[in-house]
Amino acid sequence: MPPRIYLDHNATTPIHPQVEKNLRKYWVQYGNPSSMHSEGRAARTAIDEARERIAALLKIPRHTIVFTGSGSEANNQIINSVTTRHLIQKQPAHIITSCIEHACIRNALKQAAQLGVTVTELPVNQDGIVSPEEVRTAIRIDTQLITIMHANNEIGSIQPIQEIAEIATTHKIPMHTDAVQSLGKMPLNIPHLGVDFATVSAHKIGGPKGIAALIVRNEEWLSPFIFGGPQERMLRAGTEATPLIMAFADAVEIAYATLTDTQQRYIQLKTEFLNWAAAFPEIMMISTENGLPNTISLAVQGINGDTMVRNMDLNGIAISTGSACSTGAVDPSHVISALGHPEWVTTGAFRVSMGASTTSEIIQNFQDILSKIIGKNPKR
């Protein structure tokens, strides 16, 4: 039986072999980083060094990194900070977001709305892009946060975050971006984006699950999401996961060391696929060439997206419909629905997301299986 093909890297990536090898060694760092004895000091030193390594690559001050258990936790902390201030101060609060955010942002905002926070959800164009001018127009006197993701996990659209952040800065409104999908797939200069907060995660770049980070430029605005000890400058209580943090730093270093070559490889493979798909009139491309280079979103007329995923799985290929967090949902993806495509595109959409292990041969195999499922050969 041939090895399975994994094309769902936006959901999660296999851990990089070197990261896995190092992680096995890192478990000896069993000391509590808050303890004063030698074992505790060794763990604290390891965390400090990992934080320094990540900060150097992301070109941010080391003190701005707050380690969390996941990207969802980091994003929830941002929303929760607005909600907490609203409830304590008993003052109106308003948040601006987009209609294609990740489920963790959307559901956190639903909870905030139930507690009295007003939420404005901005539309996107057919390419999945938010208009900065619509952001400007949506600002109110009680707007306390703008949160718009940098790159979309389903269709790969990249938002004009720098321009939106400039608008936020002009109005003295905190700006957050979920950059989980950007890290390791494209150059990510967080200071250049101009945001106050950004979220990144290890398991999207060959690191382990269970560790992420919230980049915090202005901690005075942020409130703790988990209460307890003084860890992470009182912003995230709980004993730090020293081995996972060290592995996170390794994953970031490996991703950045190969970023230029990786990005070019993604662009080449995506271009080859787009050229191949153009021969099939049944295929509708949803993602654009200007989005994340590793992400291809498409639909095949007459084939439901869930059916496509099952057929691919039976043929040894892992792809997805929408985001992994919505697996099993009956309703079409909220992201695809927001783009204004015909119903067959909305219900037929599926995603192919490449990673470090993706080769031209793998994409060719995917194309061969896809053409068999469609039941036709491409028109040359």
C-alpha positions as CSV (number, residue, x, y, z in Angstrom):
1,M,0.0,0.0,0.0
2,P,1.5,3.4,-1.0
3,P,2.1,5.9,1.8
4,R,-0.7,8.3,2.5
5,I,-0.5,11.9,1.2
6,Y,-1.1,14.7,3.7
7,L,-2.4,17.9,2.3
8,D,-4.1,19.5,5.4
9,H,-1.2,21.5,6.8
10,N,-3.3,24.5,7.6
11,A,-5.2,22.4,10.1
12,T,-2.0,21.1,11.7
13,T,1.5,20.1,10.6
14,P,3.4,16.9,11.4
15,I,6.1,17.7,13.9
16,H,9.4,18.4,12.3
17,P,11.9,15.5,12.8
18,Q,14.5,17.7,14.4
19,V,11.9,19.3,16.7
20,E,10.7,15.9,17.7
21,K,14.2,14.7,18.4
22,N,15.0,17.7,20.5
23,L,11.7,17.5,22.4
24,R,12.5,14.1,23.6
25,K,15.6,15.5,25.3
26,Y,13.8,18.6,26.6
27,W,11.6,16.6,28.9
28,V,14.5,16.4,31.4
29,Q,13.8,20.0,32.2
30,Y,11.3,18.9,34.8
31,G,12.0,21.8,37.3
32,N,9.3,24.4,38.0
33,P,10.5,27.6,36.4
34,S,9.2,29.5,39.4
35,S,11.3,27.6,41.9
36,M,14.5,29.0,43.3
37,H,16.5,25.7,43.4
38,S,18.9,24.6,40.6
39,E,16.3,22.6,38.8
40,G,13.9,25.5,38.7
41,R,16.6,28.0,37.7
42,A,17.6,25.6,34.8
43,A,14.0,25.6,33.5
44,R,13.8,29.4,33.8
45,T,17.0,29.8,31.9
46,A,15.7,27.5,29.1
47,I,12.4,29.5,28.8
48,D,14.3,32.8,28.7
49,E,16.6,31.5,26.0
50,A,13.7,30.2,24.0
51,R,11.8,33.5,24.3
52,E,14.9,35.3,23.2
53,R,15.3,33.1,20.1
54,I,11.7,33.6,19.0
55,A,11.9,37.3,19.6
56,A,15.0,37.7,17.6
57,L,13.4,36.0,14.6
58,L,10.1,37.9,14.8
59,K,12.0,41.1,15.4
60,I,10.1,42.0,18.5
61,P,11.2,42.7,22.1
62,R,11.4,39.5,24.1
63,H,9.2,40.9,26.9
64,T,6.3,41.1,24.4
65,I,5.9,37.4,24.1
66,V,3.3,35.8,26.3
67,F,3.2,32.0,26.0
68,T,-0.2,30.4,25.9
69,G,-1.6,26.9,25.5
70,S,-3.0,27.5,22.0
71,G,-3.8,30.2,19.5
72,S,-7.5,29.9,20.5
73,E,-6.6,30.7,24.1
74,A,-4.6,33.8,23.0
75,N,-7.4,35.0,20.8
76,N,-9.9,34.5,23.6
77,Q,-7.8,36.5,26.0
78,I,-8.0,39.5,23.6
79,I,-11.8,39.3,23.4
80,N,-12.2,38.6,27.1
81,S,-10.1,41.7,28.0
82,V,-12.7,43.9,26.3
83,T,-15.6,42.0,27.9
84,T,-14.1,42.2,31.4
85,R,-13.5,46.0,31.1
86,H,-17.1,46.4,29.9
87,L,-18.5,44.5,32.8
88,I,-16.4,46.2,35.4
89,Q,-16.7,49.7,34.2
90,K,-20.3,49.3,33.1
91,Q,-19.5,51.3,30.0
92,P,-20.5,50.6,26.4
93,A,-17.9,48.5,24.4
94,H,-17.7,47.9,20.7
95,I,-15.5,45.5,18.7
96,I,-14.9,45.5,14.9
97,T,-14.0,42.2,13.2
98,S,-14.5,40.5,9.8
99,C,-17.0,37.9,8.8
100,I,-14.3,35.3,8.0
101,E,-12.5,35.0,11.3
102,H,-11.5,31.7,12.9
103,A,-14.1,30.0,15.0
104,C,-12.3,30.9,18.2
105,I,-12.7,34.6,17.5
106,R,-16.3,34.2,16.3
107,N,-17.5,32.2,19.2
108,A,-15.6,34.4,21.7
109,L,-17.4,37.4,20.2
110,K,-20.7,35.7,20.4
111,Q,-20.1,35.2,24.1
112,A,-19.0,38.9,24.4
113,A,-22.2,40.0,22.7
114,Q,-24.3,38.0,25.1
115,L,-22.6,40.0,27.9
116,G,-23.5,43.3,26.3
117,V,-20.5,44.0,24.0
118,T,-21.6,45.3,20.6
119,V,-19.9,43.6,17.6
120,T,-19.6,44.9,14.0
121,E,-18.8,42.1,11.6
122,L,-17.5,43.6,8.3
123,P,-18.0,41.9,4.9
124,V,-15.3,40.9,2.5
125,N,-15.1,41.0,-1.3
126,Q,-15.1,37.9,-3.5
127,D,-11.4,37.5,-2.8
128,G,-12.0,37.5,0.9
129,I,-10.5,40.9,1.6
130,V,-11.7,43.5,4.1
131,S,-11.9,47.1,3.0
132,P,-9.9,49.4,5.3
133,E,-12.4,52.2,4.5
134,E,-15.2,50.0,5.8
135,V,-13.1,49.6,9.0
136,R,-12.8,53.3,9.3
137,T,-16.5,53.9,8.7
138,A,-17.4,51.3,11.4
139,I,-15.4,53.0,14.2
140,R,-17.5,54.4,17.0
141,I,-16.8,56.4,20.0
142,D,-17.0,53.3,22.1
143,T,-14.9,51.1,19.8
144,Q,-12.3,49.3,22.1
145,L,-10.8,46.7,19.7
146,I,-10.3,45.9,16.1
147,T,-9.5,42.2,15.5
148,I,-8.9,41.0,11.9
149,M,-6.9,37.9,11.0
150,H,-3.7,38.3,8.9
151,A,-4.2,35.3,6.6
152,N,-7.3,33.2,6.4
153,N,-7.0,29.5,7.2
154,E,-9.6,28.3,4.6
155,I,-8.9,30.4,1.5
156,G,-5.6,32.0,2.3
157,S,-6.6,35.6,1.7
158,I,-4.2,38.1,3.2
159,Q,-5.7,41.2,4.8
160,P,-4.2,44.8,4.5
161,I,-3.4,44.7,8.2
162,Q,-0.8,47.5,8.1
163,E,-3.3,49.9,6.6
164,I,-6.0,48.9,9.0
165,A,-3.6,49.2,11.9
166,E,-2.7,52.8,10.9
167,I,-6.5,53.6,11.0
168,A,-6.7,52.0,14.5
169,T,-3.6,53.9,15.7
170,T,-5.1,57.2,14.4
171,H,-8.2,56.6,16.5
172,K,-6.2,55.2,19.4
173,I,-8.0,51.8,19.2
174,P,-6.1,48.6,20.1
175,M,-5.5,46.4,17.0
176,H,-5.2,42.6,17.1
177,T,-4.4,40.2,14.3
178,D,-4.5,36.4,14.3
179,A,-1.3,35.6,12.4
180,V,-1.4,31.8,13.1
181,Q,-1.6,30.9,9.4
182,S,1.0,33.5,8.3
183,L,4.0,32.3,10.4
184,G,6.3,30.1,8.4
185,K,4.5,30.5,5.1
186,M,5.3,34.1,4.2
187,P,7.5,36.9,5.7
188,L,5.9,38.0,8.9
189,N,7.2,41.4,10.2
190,I,5.0,42.1,13.2
191,P,6.4,45.5,14.0
192,H,5.9,46.5,10.4
193,L,2.2,45.5,10.6
194,G,1.8,48.1,13.4
195,V,-0.6,46.0,15.5
196,D,-0.8,46.0,19.3
197,F,-1.4,42.2,19.6
198,A,-0.7,39.2,17.4
199,T,-1.3,35.5,17.8
200,V,1.1,32.8,16.6
201,S,1.1,29.0,17.2
202,A,3.7,26.2,17.1
203,H,1.7,23.3,15.6
204,K,1.2,25.2,12.3
205,I,5.0,25.3,11.6
206,G,6.2,21.8,12.6
207,G,6.1,22.4,16.3
208,P,4.2,20.5,19.0
209,K,0.6,21.1,19.9
210,G,-0.2,22.8,23.1
211,I,2.0,25.9,22.9
212,A,1.4,29.2,21.2
213,A,2.0,32.9,22.0
214,L,0.3,36.2,22.2
215,I,2.5,39.1,21.1
216,V,1.6,42.0,23.4
217,R,2.9,45.5,22.6
218,N,0.7,47.2,25.3
219,E,0.0,45.0,28.3
220,E,-1.7,47.8,30.2
221,W,-4.8,47.2,28.1
222,L,-4.8,43.4,28.5
223,S,-6.3,41.5,31.4
224,P,-5.4,37.9,32.5
225,F,-7.5,35.1,31.1
226,I,-6.2,32.5,33.6
227,F,-5.6,33.6,37.2
228,G,-3.1,32.1,39.6
229,G,0.6,32.7,39.9
230,P,2.9,35.4,38.5
231,Q,3.9,33.6,35.3
232,E,4.2,35.4,32.0
233,R,4.2,38.8,33.8
234,M,0.9,38.1,35.5
235,L,-0.9,37.8,32.1
236,R,-1.1,34.0,31.9
237,A,-1.0,32.0,35.2
238,G,0.1,28.4,35.3
239,T,3.4,26.5,35.4
240,E,5.1,27.1,32.0
241,A,5.4,24.1,29.7
242,T,9.2,24.3,29.5
243,P,9.8,21.5,26.9
244,L,7.0,22.8,24.6
245,I,8.3,26.3,24.8
246,M,11.8,25.1,23.9
247,A,10.4,23.1,21.0
248,F,8.4,26.1,19.8
249,A,11.7,28.1,19.5
250,D,13.2,25.3,17.5
251,A,10.2,25.2,15.1
252,V,10.4,28.9,14.6
253,E,14.1,28.8,13.9
254,I,13.7,25.9,11.4
255,A,10.8,27.7,9.7
256,Y,12.7,30.9,9.3
257,A,15.9,29.2,8.1
258,T,14.0,27.7,5.2
259,L,11.4,30.4,4.6
260,T,12.6,31.8,1.3
261,D,13.0,28.4,-0.3
262,T,9.7,27.1,1.2
263,Q,7.8,30.1,0.0
264,Q,9.2,29.8,-3.5
265,R,8.4,26.0,-3.6
266,Y,4.8,26.7,-2.5
267,I,4.4,29.4,-5.3
268,Q,5.8,27.0,-7.9
269,L,3.6,24.1,-6.8
270,K,0.5,26.3,-6.6
271,T,1.1,27.8,-10.0
272,E,1.6,24.3,-11.5
273,F,-1.7,23.2,-10.0
274,L,-3.6,26.3,-11.2
275,N,-2.3,25.8,-14.7
276,W,-3.5,22.1,-14.6
277,A,-6.9,23.0,-13.1
278,A,-7.5,25.6,-15.8
279,A,-8.2,22.7,-18.2
280,F,-11.2,21.5,-16.2
281,P,-14.3,23.7,-16.8
282,E,-15.9,21.9,-13.7
283,I,-13.3,23.3,-11.4
284,M,-13.9,26.7,-9.7
285,M,-10.9,28.2,-8.0
286,I,-11.8,30.1,-4.8
287,S,-8.4,31.1,-3.5
288,T,-6.3,33.6,-5.4
289,E,-2.7,33.7,-6.5
290,N,-2.1,36.6,-4.1
291,G,-3.1,34.7,-1.0
292,L,-1.1,32.3,1.1
293,P,1.2,30.4,-1.3
294,N,0.5,27.0,0.3
295,T,-3.3,27.3,0.3
296,I,-5.6,26.2,-2.6
297,S,-9.3,26.4,-2.1
298,L,-11.6,25.1,-4.9
299,A,-14.8,23.4,-5.8
300,V,-15.8,20.9,-8.4
301,Q,-19.3,21.4,-9.9
302,G,-21.6,18.5,-9.1
303,I,-19.5,17.1,-6.2
304,N,-20.2,18.0,-2.6
305,G,-17.2,19.1,-0.6
306,D,-17.7,16.4,2.1
307,T,-18.0,13.8,-0.6
308,M,-14.7,15.0,-2.1
309,V,-12.9,14.7,1.2
310,R,-14.2,11.1,1.7
311,N,-13.2,10.1,-1.8
312,M,-9.8,11.6,-1.4
313,D,-9.4,9.8,2.0
314,L,-10.3,6.5,0.4
315,N,-7.6,7.2,-2.1
316,G,-5.0,7.9,0.6
317,I,-5.1,11.7,0.5
318,A,-6.0,13.9,3.4
319,I,-7.7,17.3,2.5
320,S,-10.4,19.2,4.3
321,T,-13.6,21.2,3.8
322,G,-13.3,24.6,5.5
323,S,-11.5,24.7,8.8
324,A,-10.7,21.7,10.9
325,C,-12.7,23.2,13.8
326,S,-15.9,23.0,11.7
327,T,-15.4,19.3,10.7
328,G,-18.8,17.5,11.0
329,A,-20.8,20.7,10.6
330,V,-23.8,20.5,8.4
331,D,-23.8,24.1,7.4
332,P,-21.4,25.3,4.7
333,S,-18.3,27.2,5.8
334,H,-19.0,30.7,6.9
335,V,-15.9,31.8,5.0
336,I,-16.9,30.4,1.7
337,S,-20.5,31.6,2.2
338,A,-19.2,35.2,2.7
339,L,-17.6,35.3,-0.8
340,G,-20.9,35.5,-2.8
341,H,-20.3,32.5,-5.0
342,P,-23.0,30.3,-6.4
343,E,-24.5,27.6,-4.0
344,W,-22.6,24.8,-5.7
345,V,-19.3,26.5,-4.9
346,T,-20.3,27.1,-1.3
347,T,-21.4,23.4,-0.7
348,G,-18.6,22.0,-2.9
349,A,-15.6,23.9,-1.5
350,F,-12.6,22.0,-0.2
351,R,-9.1,23.0,0.8
352,V,-5.6,21.7,-0.1
353,S,-2.9,23.1,2.1
354,M,0.8,22.2,1.5
355,G,3.6,21.8,4.0
356,A,7.2,21.0,4.3
357,S,6.7,17.5,3.0
358,T,4.8,18.5,-0.1
359,T,6.6,17.8,-3.4
360,S,5.7,18.1,-7.0
361,E,5.2,14.4,-7.1
362,I,2.6,14.6,-4.3
363,I,0.7,17.4,-6.1
364,Q,0.8,15.3,-9.3
365,N,-0.7,12.3,-7.5
366,F,-3.4,14.6,-6.1
367,Q,-4.2,15.8,-9.6
368,D,-4.4,12.3,-10.9
369,I,-6.9,11.3,-8.2
370,L,-8.9,14.4,-8.6
371,S,-9.2,13.9,-12.4
372,K,-10.4,10.3,-11.7
373,I,-13.0,11.6,-9.2
374,I,-14.2,14.2,-11.6
375,G,-14.4,11.4,-14.2
376,K,-12.7,13.2,-17.0
377,N,-9.2,13.9,-18.4
378,P,-8.2,17.5,-18.6
379,K,-8.8,19.2,-22.0
380,R,-5.5,19.9,-23.6
